[in-house]
Amino acid sequence: MTMTDVRYDNATLQKQAKDHLWMHFARQSTMEQGVPIITRGEGHRIYDINGKSYIDGLAGLFVVNAGHGRARIAQAGAKQAEELAFFPIWSYAHPKAIELADRLAEYAPGDLNHVFFSTGGGEAVETAYKLAKNYWKLMGKPTKYKVISRALAYHGTPQGALAVTGLPIKAPFEPITPGGLRVPNTNFYRAADMGAPADDLEAFGLWAANRIEEQILMEDPDTVAAVFLEPVQNSGGCFPPPPGYFQRVREICDKYDVLLVSDEVICAFGRIGDYFACNQLGYVPDMITCAKAMTSGYAPMGATIINEKIYEPFKKGDTTFYHGYTWAGHPVSAAVALENLDIFEEEKLNEHVRENSPLFRSELEKLNDLPIVGDVRGEGYFFAVELVKDKATRETFNEEESERLLRGFLSTALFDAGLYCRADDRGDPVIQLSPPLTIGVPEFQEIEQILRSVLTEASNRL
């Protein structure tokens, strides 16, 4: 049973949204038909203005890992706001930023001991990019400014982070920061299309890692500052790293004196079953960027975590990193993050993900019997279902077909069926799932049933 949320008037809000709200990564023309308005969340469910319930299959936007409606997190923020609502960390400090930095350093691998706060993932990547360039200048290597990332990878929208991003979304904003270079991603399902080994996952991983070495040599190692990689690449649809991939990348970066940045804006804080996915995947980067689930979305927060090597030239004399954000290390956000991480520890959410991920995968793999499903892939609580026109040949959809399938049918049909998730075609068409970490088998089964129903209808429409 659904019940309209009487606190809000839908017609008034729709008009106000149409007149004034500019949505992100969205076609404003959709405002003409109205926009879904979400008013409440509880656990793994969200509720719209009409009271209808949906499974939050994307944790907001890979964010609400501890689940919606956690009163104790909200109360921690309120308590901190009463005590100290704001103070900057520009030459000053406050207890919550110090405590959170200490905690993040404890979770991070190796000697990544220094935390530079920001307010989101794009800012964290921007920080890492600027810091890499600044570091190499201080080390007497000012020509090292180029950065390598993977095809289709999304690393943020600030001008520097956009240069690291490997998606074709830059043309409206050019010229952007120079120096962004691209290498193949780890989409094993499409290995043959890349001319890579297609029948041996480990050999494919080695091939993909070696393309990074090839790019460094092509550009000259003395010009390459850093490699930015997500543990599991988001855009394109959850590309896990093949066995040995990151170990080989680490070798390459060490060989050519290039920094390795693990962009964990999505993958940190339980998404792959650890506070940092690099711990789970067995590699130690030079920097980690993170945000999103650090607070489970209850307040904005981001961070760049830096190792001792990069920190060394900044810790003495009058050297300053001329970079910062007003809201970085915000007392309320830091208090919220600490409470959120307490929940992670008390409820053993990382362990829960590691134990239940195979069960989630097995439910989704049941969809392989549908003619429209080409591949199911991912790690932890982070999966994608790739859609194909021809299962045997792996033929994908053209641009017009993808438009009709994803925006014309699937996105709305899945939402109407009670599942909020992402139908994405930044690459080949996929459905992405990244639910709160608290869910288990009953929710896995419900998600599979909704997907089966909607994808069967999609198959019939082709």
C-alpha positions as CSV (number, residue, x, y, z in Angstrom):
1,M,0.0,0.0,0.0
2,T,1.3,3.5,-0.8
3,M,0.4,6.7,0.8
4,T,1.0,10.2,-0.5
5,D,3.5,12.2,1.5
6,V,1.2,14.9,2.9
7,R,4.1,17.2,3.8
8,Y,4.6,18.1,0.1
9,D,2.4,19.2,-2.8
10,N,3.5,17.3,-5.9
11,A,2.1,19.8,-8.4
12,T,3.8,22.8,-6.7
13,L,7.1,21.0,-6.5
14,Q,6.9,19.9,-10.1
15,K,6.4,23.5,-11.2
16,Q,9.1,24.8,-9.0
17,A,11.5,22.2,-10.3
18,K,10.6,22.9,-13.9
19,D,11.1,26.7,-13.4
20,H,14.2,26.6,-11.3
21,L,16.0,23.3,-10.7
22,W,18.9,22.4,-13.0
23,M,19.5,18.7,-12.6
24,H,22.9,17.1,-13.1
25,F,23.8,14.9,-16.0
26,A,20.2,15.1,-17.1
27,R,18.2,16.4,-20.0
28,Q,16.3,19.4,-18.7
29,S,13.6,18.7,-21.3
30,T,12.4,15.8,-19.1
31,M,11.1,18.4,-16.7
32,E,8.2,18.9,-19.2
33,Q,6.8,15.4,-18.2
34,G,7.7,15.8,-14.5
35,V,10.5,14.4,-12.5
36,P,10.4,11.6,-9.8
37,I,10.6,13.2,-6.4
38,I,12.0,11.1,-3.6
39,T,11.0,12.3,-0.1
40,R,12.1,9.5,2.3
41,G,14.5,6.6,2.7
42,E,14.6,3.7,5.2
43,G,17.1,0.9,5.1
44,H,17.5,-0.2,1.5
45,R,14.2,1.4,0.4
46,I,13.3,4.9,-0.9
47,Y,9.9,6.4,-1.1
48,D,8.5,8.9,-3.6
49,I,6.2,11.8,-3.0
50,N,3.2,9.5,-3.7
51,G,4.4,7.1,-1.0
52,K,5.5,4.4,-3.5
53,S,8.4,2.2,-2.3
54,Y,11.5,1.3,-4.4
55,I,14.6,-0.8,-3.7
56,D,17.5,1.6,-3.8
57,G,19.6,-0.5,-6.1
58,L,22.3,2.2,-6.5
59,A,22.7,3.4,-2.9
60,G,21.7,6.8,-4.1
61,L,24.7,7.2,-6.3
62,F,27.1,4.5,-4.9
63,V,26.8,6.4,-1.7
64,V,24.4,5.3,1.0
65,N,26.3,2.2,2.0
66,A,25.1,2.0,5.6
67,G,21.5,2.4,4.4
68,H,18.9,5.2,4.7
69,G,17.3,6.5,7.9
70,R,20.2,6.0,10.3
71,A,19.0,8.3,13.2
72,R,22.3,7.9,15.1
73,I,24.3,9.3,12.1
74,A,21.9,12.3,11.8
75,Q,22.2,12.8,15.6
76,A,26.0,12.8,15.5
77,G,25.9,15.6,12.9
78,A,23.3,17.6,14.9
79,K,25.4,17.2,18.1
80,Q,28.5,18.4,16.3
81,A,26.7,21.4,14.7
82,E,25.6,22.5,18.2
83,E,29.2,22.3,19.5
84,L,31.2,23.6,16.5
85,A,29.3,24.0,13.2
86,F,32.2,25.2,11.1
87,F,35.8,26.0,11.3
88,P,38.4,25.7,8.4
89,I,41.5,23.6,8.4
90,W,43.5,26.4,6.8
91,S,46.3,26.6,9.4
92,Y,43.9,25.5,12.2
93,A,42.4,22.2,13.1
94,H,39.5,20.8,15.1
95,P,39.1,17.4,16.8
96,K,36.8,15.7,14.3
97,A,39.0,16.3,11.3
98,I,42.0,15.1,13.3
99,E,40.2,11.9,14.5
100,L,38.9,11.1,11.0
101,A,42.3,11.6,9.4
102,D,43.8,9.2,12.0
103,R,41.1,6.7,11.3
104,L,41.5,6.8,7.5
105,A,45.2,6.4,7.8
106,E,44.7,3.4,10.0
107,Y,42.5,1.8,7.3
108,A,44.8,2.7,4.4
109,P,47.5,0.3,3.3
110,G,51.3,0.7,3.6
111,D,52.5,4.2,4.5
112,L,49.5,6.2,3.2
113,N,49.4,8.2,6.4
114,H,48.4,11.8,5.4
115,V,44.9,12.9,4.6
116,F,44.0,16.0,2.6
117,F,40.2,16.6,2.9
118,S,37.8,17.8,0.3
119,T,34.0,17.8,-0.1
120,G,33.6,15.2,-2.9
121,G,35.2,12.8,-5.3
122,G,35.9,15.2,-8.1
123,E,37.7,17.5,-5.7
124,A,39.7,14.5,-4.3
125,V,40.9,13.6,-7.8
126,E,41.6,17.2,-8.6
127,T,43.7,17.3,-5.4
128,A,45.6,14.2,-6.4
129,Y,46.3,15.5,-9.9
130,K,47.6,18.9,-8.6
131,L,49.6,17.2,-5.9
132,A,51.3,14.9,-8.4
133,K,52.4,17.8,-10.5
134,N,53.5,19.8,-7.5
135,Y,55.5,16.9,-6.1
136,W,57.5,16.3,-9.3
137,K,58.3,19.9,-9.5
138,L,59.7,19.8,-6.0
139,M,61.7,16.7,-6.9
140,G,63.3,18.6,-9.8
141,K,61.3,16.9,-12.5
142,P,59.0,19.6,-13.8
143,T,58.3,17.9,-17.1
144,K,56.4,15.1,-15.4
145,Y,52.8,16.4,-15.8
146,K,50.9,13.9,-17.9
147,V,48.4,11.5,-16.4
148,I,47.3,8.1,-17.7
149,S,43.8,6.6,-17.2
150,R,41.6,4.0,-18.9
151,A,39.1,4.3,-21.7
152,L,35.6,5.1,-20.5
153,A,36.8,5.8,-17.0
154,Y,35.0,8.6,-15.1
155,H,37.2,10.5,-12.6
156,G,35.2,13.7,-12.1
157,T,34.2,17.0,-13.7
158,P,36.6,19.7,-12.5
159,Q,38.9,20.8,-15.3
160,G,41.9,18.7,-14.0
161,A,39.8,15.7,-13.1
162,L,38.0,16.0,-16.5
163,A,41.4,15.6,-18.2
164,V,41.8,12.3,-16.3
165,T,38.3,11.2,-17.3
166,G,38.2,8.9,-20.3
167,L,34.7,9.5,-21.5
168,P,33.7,11.5,-24.6
169,I,32.0,14.3,-22.6
170,K,34.7,17.0,-22.9
171,A,34.1,18.7,-26.2
172,P,31.8,21.4,-24.7
173,F,34.4,22.4,-22.2
174,E,37.6,22.4,-24.3
175,P,40.3,23.4,-24.0
176,I,40.8,21.4,-20.8
177,T,43.9,20.8,-18.8
178,P,46.5,19.2,-21.1
179,G,48.2,15.9,-20.5
180,G,45.4,13.3,-20.2
181,L,46.3,10.0,-21.9
182,R,44.2,6.9,-22.3
183,V,44.9,3.1,-22.2
184,P,42.6,0.1,-22.6
185,N,40.3,-0.9,-19.7
186,T,39.8,-4.4,-18.3
187,N,36.5,-5.3,-20.0
188,F,37.3,-9.0,-20.6
189,Y,33.9,-9.5,-22.3
190,R,35.1,-7.2,-25.1
191,A,38.8,-8.4,-25.1
192,A,38.6,-9.7,-28.7
193,D,37.4,-6.3,-29.9
194,M,40.6,-4.8,-28.4
195,G,42.8,-7.3,-30.1
196,A,43.7,-8.7,-26.6
197,P,43.8,-12.3,-25.3
198,A,40.2,-13.4,-25.1
199,D,40.4,-16.9,-23.7
200,D,42.7,-16.4,-20.7
201,L,41.7,-13.8,-18.1
202,E,45.2,-13.6,-16.5
203,A,46.9,-13.1,-19.9
204,F,44.3,-10.4,-20.7
205,G,45.1,-8.6,-17.5
206,L,48.8,-8.7,-18.3
207,W,48.1,-7.4,-21.8
208,A,46.0,-4.5,-20.4
209,A,48.6,-3.6,-17.7
210,N,51.4,-3.7,-20.3
211,R,49.6,-1.1,-22.4
212,I,50.3,1.3,-19.5
213,E,54.0,0.6,-19.9
214,E,53.7,1.1,-23.6
215,Q,52.0,4.5,-23.2
216,I,54.6,5.6,-20.6
217,L,57.5,4.7,-23.0
218,M,55.7,6.3,-26.0
219,E,55.3,9.6,-24.1
220,D,58.7,9.4,-22.3
221,P,58.8,8.5,-18.6
222,D,60.2,11.9,-17.8
223,T,56.8,13.5,-18.8
224,V,54.4,11.1,-17.0
225,A,53.4,12.0,-13.5
226,A,50.7,9.5,-12.5
227,V,48.4,6.7,-13.4
228,F,44.8,7.0,-12.2
229,L,42.9,3.7,-11.9
230,E,39.6,2.6,-10.2
231,P,39.9,-0.8,-8.4
232,V,36.7,-1.8,-10.3
233,Q,36.0,0.6,-13.1
234,N,32.5,2.1,-13.0
235,S,31.8,3.6,-16.4
236,G,31.3,1.0,-19.0
237,G,29.8,-1.3,-16.4
238,C,31.8,-2.6,-13.5
239,F,35.1,-3.9,-15.0
240,P,37.0,-5.9,-12.3
241,P,40.8,-6.2,-12.5
242,P,42.0,-9.6,-13.8
243,P,44.3,-11.5,-11.4
244,G,47.8,-10.0,-11.3
245,Y,46.7,-6.8,-13.1
246,F,47.4,-4.3,-10.3
247,Q,50.6,-6.1,-9.2
248,R,51.9,-5.6,-12.7
249,V,50.8,-2.0,-12.8
250,R,52.6,-1.3,-9.5
251,E,55.8,-2.8,-11.0
252,I,55.5,-0.6,-14.1
253,C,54.9,2.6,-12.0
254,D,57.9,1.8,-9.8
255,K,60.1,1.0,-12.8
256,Y,59.4,4.4,-14.5
257,D,59.0,6.6,-11.4
258,V,55.3,7.2,-12.0
259,L,52.8,7.7,-9.1
260,L,49.9,5.2,-8.8
261,V,46.6,6.7,-7.7
262,S,43.8,4.4,-6.6
263,D,40.5,6.3,-7.3
264,E,38.2,4.7,-4.8
265,V,35.4,7.3,-4.8
266,I,33.0,4.4,-5.5
267,C,35.0,1.4,-4.4
268,A,36.0,2.4,-0.9
269,F,34.1,1.9,2.4
270,G,32.7,-1.6,1.8
271,R,31.6,-1.6,-1.8
272,I,34.2,-4.3,-2.6
273,G,34.3,-5.7,0.9
274,D,37.0,-3.6,2.6
275,Y,37.5,0.0,3.8
276,F,39.7,0.4,0.8
277,A,39.4,-1.9,-2.2
278,C,43.2,-1.9,-2.8
279,N,43.5,-3.8,0.5
280,Q,41.1,-6.4,-0.9
281,L,42.9,-6.6,-4.2
282,G,46.4,-6.7,-2.8
283,Y,48.2,-3.6,-4.0
284,V,49.5,-0.4,-2.4
285,P,49.1,2.8,-4.3
286,D,50.8,6.1,-3.7
287,M,47.5,8.0,-3.2
288,I,43.9,7.0,-2.6
289,T,41.0,9.3,-3.6
290,C,37.7,8.6,-1.8
291,A,34.4,10.3,-0.9
292,K,30.7,9.1,-1.2
293,A,30.3,6.3,1.3
294,M,32.8,7.8,3.8
295,T,29.7,9.4,5.3
296,S,27.1,7.1,3.6
297,G,25.8,10.3,2.1
298,Y,24.6,11.9,5.3
299,A,27.0,14.9,4.7
300,P,29.4,15.8,1.8
301,M,33.0,14.6,2.4
302,G,36.0,13.6,0.3
303,A,39.7,12.9,0.9
304,T,43.0,12.2,-0.8
305,I,45.2,9.9,1.2
306,I,48.9,10.3,0.5
307,N,52.0,8.2,1.2
308,E,55.2,9.3,3.0
309,K,57.2,9.7,-0.2
310,I,54.9,12.4,-1.6
311,Y,54.4,14.0,1.8
312,E,58.2,14.3,2.4
313,P,59.0,17.5,0.5
314,F,56.0,19.3,2.0
315,K,56.7,18.6,5.7
316,K,59.7,20.9,6.1
317,G,60.8,24.5,5.6
318,D,58.4,26.9,4.0
319,T,57.0,24.5,1.3
320,T,53.2,24.9,0.9
321,F,50.7,23.0,-1.2
322,Y,48.6,26.0,-2.5
323,H,45.4,24.2,-2.7
324,G,42.3,23.8,-0.5
325,Y,38.5,24.1,-0.1
326,T,36.4,26.1,2.4
327,W,34.3,23.2,3.4
328,A,37.1,20.5,3.5
329,G,37.3,18.6,6.7
330,H,34.0,20.2,7.8
331,P,33.3,19.4,11.5
332,V,29.8,18.1,10.9
333,S,30.8,16.0,7.9
334,A,33.7,14.6,9.9
335,A,31.5,13.7,12.9
336,V,29.0,12.0,10.5
337,A,31.9,10.0,8.9
338,L,33.2,8.8,12.2
339,E,29.7,7.6,13.3
340,N,29.2,6.0,9.9
341,L,32.5,4.1,10.3
342,D,31.5,3.0,13.8
343,I,28.4,1.4,12.2
344,F,30.7,-0.4,9.7
345,E,32.8,-1.8,12.5
346,E,29.9,-2.7,14.8
347,E,27.8,-4.4,12.1
348,K,30.8,-5.9,10.3
349,L,29.5,-4.5,6.9
350,N,32.8,-5.3,5.1
351,E,32.6,-9.0,6.2
352,H,28.9,-9.0,5.3
353,V,29.7,-8.0,1.7
354,R,32.5,-10.5,1.3
355,E,30.3,-13.3,2.6
356,N,27.2,-12.4,0.5
357,S,28.8,-11.2,-2.7
358,P,28.8,-14.7,-4.2
359,L,25.1,-15.1,-3.4
360,F,24.4,-11.7,-5.1
361,R,26.4,-12.8,-8.1
362,S,24.6,-16.2,-8.4
363,E,21.2,-14.5,-8.3
364,L,22.2,-12.1,-11.1
365,E,23.8,-14.9,-13.2
366,K,20.4,-16.5,-13.4
367,L,19.6,-13.7,-15.9
368,N,22.0,-15.3,-18.3
369,D,19.2,-17.4,-19.7
370,L,17.6,-14.2,-21.2
371,P,18.5,-13.5,-24.9
372,I,19.2,-9.8,-24.1
373,V,21.8,-10.5,-21.3
374,G,25.3,-10.8,-22.6
375,D,27.4,-10.6,-19.4
376,V,27.1,-10.3,-15.7
377,R,30.2,-9.0,-13.9
378,G,31.5,-7.1,-10.9
379,E,32.8,-7.5,-7.4
380,G,31.5,-7.1,-3.9
381,Y,28.1,-5.3,-4.0
382,F,29.0,-3.7,-7.3
383,F,27.6,-5.5,-10.4
384,A,26.6,-4.8,-14.0
385,V,24.4,-6.7,-16.5
386,E,25.5,-6.0,-20.1
387,L,22.8,-6.0,-22.7
388,V,23.3,-7.3,-26.2
389,K,21.3,-7.5,-29.4
390,D,22.8,-10.9,-30.3
391,K,24.0,-13.2,-27.6
392,A,26.0,-15.5,-29.9
393,T,28.0,-12.7,-31.7
394,R,27.9,-10.3,-28.7
395,E,26.7,-7.6,-31.1
396,T,25.7,-4.5,-29.2
397,F,23.0,-1.9,-30.0
398,N,23.5,1.1,-32.2
399,E,23.0,4.6,-30.9
400,E,19.4,4.8,-31.9
401,E,18.6,1.4,-30.5
402,S,20.4,2.2,-27.2
403,E,18.4,5.4,-26.9
404,R,15.1,3.6,-27.5
405,L,16.0,0.7,-25.2
406,L,17.6,2.6,-22.2
407,R,15.9,6.0,-22.1
408,G,12.8,5.0,-24.0
409,F,11.9,1.9,-22.0
410,L,14.3,0.4,-19.4
411,S,15.0,3.3,-17.0
412,T,11.3,4.1,-16.6
413,A,10.2,0.4,-16.6
414,L,12.7,-0.6,-13.9
415,F,11.7,2.3,-11.7
416,D,8.0,1.7,-12.3
417,A,8.6,-2.0,-11.3
418,G,10.1,-0.8,-7.9
419,L,13.8,-0.8,-8.6
420,Y,16.0,2.3,-8.7
421,C,19.3,1.5,-10.5
422,R,21.3,2.8,-13.4
423,A,20.7,2.0,-17.1
424,D,23.8,3.4,-18.7
425,D,25.2,3.5,-22.2
426,R,28.6,5.3,-21.6
427,G,30.1,2.4,-23.5
428,D,27.9,-0.7,-24.3
429,P,24.4,-0.7,-22.6
430,V,24.4,-1.9,-19.1
431,I,22.3,-2.0,-16.0
432,Q,24.4,-1.2,-12.9
433,L,23.6,-2.3,-9.3
434,S,25.3,-0.9,-6.2
435,P,22.8,-1.3,-3.3
436,P,23.3,-0.5,0.4
437,L,25.6,-3.0,2.0
438,T,23.0,-4.1,4.5
439,I,20.9,-6.2,2.1
440,G,21.0,-9.9,1.7
441,V,19.4,-12.9,-0.1
442,P,15.7,-11.8,0.0
443,E,16.7,-8.5,-1.6
444,F,19.0,-10.2,-4.1
445,Q,16.0,-12.4,-5.2
446,E,13.7,-9.5,-5.4
447,I,16.1,-7.5,-7.6
448,E,16.6,-10.6,-9.9
449,Q,12.8,-11.0,-10.2
450,I,12.3,-7.3,-11.2
451,L,15.2,-7.4,-13.7
452,R,13.9,-10.7,-15.2
453,S,10.4,-9.3,-15.7
454,V,11.6,-6.0,-17.2
455,L,14.3,-7.5,-19.4
456,T,12.0,-10.2,-20.7
457,E,9.7,-7.4,-21.8
458,A,12.6,-5.5,-23.3
459,S,13.6,-8.7,-25.3
460,N,10.1,-9.0,-26.6
461,R,10.2,-5.4,-27.8
462,L,13.4,-5.8,-29.9
